[in-house]
Amino acid sequence: MSLNLLNIALADDDEDDRMLFEEAIEELAMQTKLALFKDGQELMDYLNLPDIVLPNLVFLDLNMPIKNGMQCLREIRQNPTLKNLAIAIYSTSSSEQDIEDTFVNGANIYINKPNSFSKLRQVIEKVLQLNWQYHTSNLNRNNFLYRI
């Protein structure tokens, strides 16, 4: 992701989490364009629009109304146009089952939502600086779960 401008999408039903995520992104010394969605259906409607610039990275909350993160993940991986998107699961859940299910269904990284703004900023910065070509081609359980 060494582009001049990083296109990032976040789907999260929690308004406060979206606001904090946006503030953290704004503080980073990176050129970013952030698209925010309040549920998975909004995200999928956007991703399926004709002629959009696809995001470089999608942050997906798991527990959302209408269409949850797991449903979005499956839809994205089954869609030939979207299947190569980098997807970061961004959830409060630390359930081994959720981690395993998202790994098996093709997410690239699993991030537990940090409990402080400074940690959130740090996590976002580290994730945006990952070498995504390496991270997607050598994906294994050891580098899937991001720990702070």
C-alpha positions as CSV (number, residue, x, y, z in Angstrom):
1,M,0.0,0.0,0.0
2,S,2.7,2.5,-0.9
3,L,0.3,4.7,-2.8
4,N,0.2,8.4,-2.3
5,L,-3.4,8.3,-1.1
6,L,-4.8,5.4,0.9
7,N,-8.5,4.7,0.4
8,I,-9.9,3.2,3.6
9,A,-13.4,2.0,4.4
10,L,-14.8,1.4,7.9
11,A,-18.1,-0.4,8.5
12,D,-19.1,-0.1,12.2
13,D,-22.5,0.4,13.7
14,D,-21.1,2.3,16.8
15,E,-21.2,6.0,16.1
16,D,-18.5,6.7,18.8
17,D,-16.2,4.1,17.4
18,R,-16.6,5.6,13.9
19,M,-15.8,9.0,15.2
20,L,-12.7,7.9,17.2
21,F,-11.5,5.9,14.2
22,E,-11.9,9.0,12.0
23,E,-10.0,11.2,14.5
24,A,-7.2,8.7,14.7
25,I,-6.8,8.6,10.9
26,E,-6.8,12.4,10.8
27,E,-3.9,12.5,13.2
28,L,-1.7,10.2,11.1
29,A,1.0,11.6,8.9
30,M,-0.4,9.8,5.9
31,Q,-2.6,10.8,3.0
32,T,-5.9,9.0,3.5
33,K,-9.5,9.1,2.3
34,L,-11.9,7.5,4.7
35,A,-15.4,6.3,3.9
36,L,-17.6,5.5,6.9
37,F,-20.5,3.1,6.9
38,K,-23.0,2.4,9.7
39,D,-23.7,-1.2,8.7
40,G,-22.6,-3.9,6.4
41,Q,-25.4,-3.3,3.9
42,E,-24.3,0.3,3.4
43,L,-20.7,-0.9,2.8
44,M,-21.7,-3.6,0.3
45,D,-24.0,-1.2,-1.6
46,Y,-21.1,1.2,-1.9
47,L,-18.6,-1.5,-2.9
48,N,-21.0,-2.7,-5.7
49,L,-21.4,0.8,-7.2
50,P,-20.1,1.0,-10.8
51,D,-16.9,3.1,-11.4
52,I,-15.9,3.6,-7.7
53,V,-12.3,3.6,-6.6
54,L,-12.1,0.5,-4.4
55,P,-10.6,1.0,-1.0
56,N,-7.1,-0.3,-0.4
57,L,-8.2,-1.6,3.0
58,V,-11.6,-2.3,4.6
59,F,-12.0,-2.4,8.4
60,L,-15.0,-4.5,9.2
61,D,-16.8,-4.7,12.6
62,L,-18.3,-8.1,13.1
63,N,-21.5,-7.3,15.1
64,M,-23.6,-4.9,13.0
65,P,-27.3,-4.8,12.2
66,I,-28.8,-5.5,8.8
67,K,-25.7,-7.2,7.5
68,N,-22.9,-8.2,9.8
69,G,-19.2,-8.3,9.2
70,M,-19.0,-12.0,8.5
71,Q,-21.7,-11.8,5.9
72,C,-19.8,-8.9,4.2
73,L,-16.6,-10.9,4.4
74,R,-18.2,-13.8,2.6
75,E,-19.8,-11.6,0.0
76,I,-16.6,-9.8,-0.7
77,R,-14.5,-13.0,-1.1
78,Q,-17.2,-14.5,-3.5
79,N,-17.3,-11.4,-5.7
80,P,-14.6,-11.5,-8.5
81,T,-14.3,-7.7,-8.5
82,L,-13.9,-7.4,-4.7
83,K,-12.2,-10.7,-3.7
84,N,-8.7,-9.2,-3.6
85,L,-9.6,-6.4,-1.2
86,A,-7.5,-6.3,2.0
87,I,-9.9,-6.8,4.9
88,A,-9.1,-6.1,8.6
89,I,-11.7,-7.4,11.0
90,Y,-12.1,-4.7,13.7
91,S,-14.1,-6.1,16.6
92,T,-14.5,-6.1,20.3
93,S,-14.9,-9.8,20.2
94,S,-11.9,-11.9,21.2
95,S,-13.8,-15.1,20.7
96,E,-11.5,-17.9,19.3
97,Q,-14.5,-18.9,17.2
98,D,-14.9,-15.5,15.6
99,I,-11.1,-15.3,15.0
100,E,-11.1,-18.7,13.4
101,D,-14.2,-18.1,11.3
102,T,-12.9,-14.8,9.9
103,F,-9.5,-16.4,9.2
104,V,-11.1,-19.4,7.3
105,N,-13.4,-17.0,5.4
106,G,-10.5,-14.9,4.1
107,A,-9.9,-11.9,6.3
108,N,-6.4,-10.7,6.2
109,I,-6.0,-9.5,9.8
110,Y,-8.0,-9.6,13.0
111,I,-7.8,-6.5,15.3
112,N,-9.4,-6.3,18.7
113,K,-10.7,-2.8,19.2
114,P,-8.3,-1.0,21.5
115,N,-9.5,0.5,24.8
116,S,-7.8,3.8,24.5
117,F,-7.4,6.5,21.8
118,S,-3.6,6.3,21.8
119,K,-3.7,2.6,21.3
120,L,-6.3,2.9,18.5
121,R,-4.1,5.5,16.7
122,Q,-1.1,3.2,17.1
123,V,-2.9,0.1,15.8
124,I,-4.3,2.0,12.8
125,E,-0.9,3.4,11.9
126,K,0.8,0.0,12.2
127,V,-1.9,-1.7,10.1
128,L,-1.8,0.9,7.4
129,Q,2.0,0.5,7.2
130,L,1.9,-3.3,6.7
131,N,3.4,-4.7,3.6
132,W,0.0,-6.0,2.4
133,Q,1.4,-8.0,-0.5
134,Y,3.4,-10.0,2.0
135,H,0.6,-10.1,4.5
136,T,-1.9,-11.5,2.0
137,S,0.4,-14.0,0.3
138,N,1.9,-15.5,3.5
139,L,-1.2,-15.5,5.7
140,N,-1.2,-17.8,8.6
141,R,-2.7,-17.9,12.1
142,N,0.5,-16.4,13.6
143,N,0.3,-13.2,11.7
144,F,-3.5,-13.0,11.5
145,L,-4.3,-11.9,15.0
146,Y,-2.8,-8.5,15.6
147,R,-1.8,-7.9,19.2
148,I,-1.0,-4.6,20.8
